[in-house]
Amino acid sequence: MQELFLVVEPEGEEGVLSWQTRSLCAQTDPEAFFPEKGGSTREAKKVCLSCDVRSECLEYALAKDERFGIWGGLSERERRRLKKLAI
């Protein structure tokens, strides 16, 4: 079972917390974002659809090459496909 650990980093001189503190997944059961192999991603993606920081989350996952879990509303397979289209 994978666990979601959000790393909160200050941004700018004001010390404003990063996008991760505004994410809906931070307020949700992390297990939904890391389902067992073959498990449903539906609930996690539903949360992502209404999240204000979805694009920042996806950008982070693509930049860090996250291999597990739902990030920005996409599974690892969907992120791989997106990266291939961008090349």
C-alpha positions in Angstrom: 0.0 0.0 0.0 1.4 3.4 -1.0 0.9 6.4 1.2 0.6 10.0 0.0 3.1 12.3 1.7 2.8 15.9 0.7 5.9 18.0 1.0 5.0 21.6 1.9 7.5 24.1 0.7 7.4 27.9 1.3 7.2 30.0 -1.9 8.5 33.5 -2.3 9.5 36.0 0.3 6.1 36.1 2.0 6.4 32.4 2.9 3.1 31.5 1.2 2.6 27.8 1.4 2.7 25.8 -1.8 -0.2 24.5 -3.9 -0.2 21.3 -1.9 -1.8 22.9 1.1 -4.8 23.8 -1.1 -5.2 20.4 -2.6 -8.4 18.5 -2.0 -6.4 15.2 -1.7 -4.8 16.6 1.5 -8.3 16.5 3.0 -9.2 13.1 1.6 -8.3 9.5 2.4 -4.8 9.0 0.7 -5.5 5.4 -0.1 -8.0 6.5 -2.8 -5.1 8.1 -4.7 -2.9 4.9 -4.6 -5.3 2.0 -5.3 -4.1 -1.6 -5.4 -3.2 -2.9 -8.8 -6.4 -3.2 -10.8 -8.3 -1.1 -8.2 -10.6 1.7 -9.1 -9.3 5.2 -9.6 -12.8 6.6 -10.0 -13.1 8.2 -6.5 -9.7 9.9 -6.7 -10.3 11.3 -10.2 -13.7 12.6 -9.0 -11.9 14.5 -6.2 -9.3 15.8 -8.7 -12.0 17.2 -11.1 -13.1 19.8 -8.5 -9.6 20.6 -7.2 -8.4 24.2 -7.7 -4.7 23.1 -8.0 -5.2 20.2 -10.4 -2.9 21.7 -13.0 -0.1 22.4 -10.5 -0.4 18.8 -9.2 -0.1 17.4 -12.7 2.8 19.6 -13.6 4.6 18.4 -10.4 4.0 14.8 -11.1 5.3 15.2 -14.7 8.3 17.1 -13.6 9.1 14.6 -10.8 8.3 11.6 -12.9 5.9 10.2 -10.3 5.3 6.6 -11.1 2.5 5.7 -8.7 -0.9 7.1 -7.8 -3.3 9.7 -9.2 -1.8 13.1 -9.7 -3.7 16.0 -11.4 -6.5 13.6 -12.2 -4.4 11.2 -14.2 -3.1 7.7 -13.5 0.6 6.8 -14.1 -0.4 5.2 -17.5 -2.3 8.4 -18.5 0.7 10.6 -17.5 3.1 8.4 -19.6 0.8 8.7 -22.6 0.6 12.5 -22.1 4.4 12.7 -22.0 4.7 10.7 -25.2 2.3 13.1 -27.0 4.4 16.1 -25.8 7.6 14.7 -27.3 
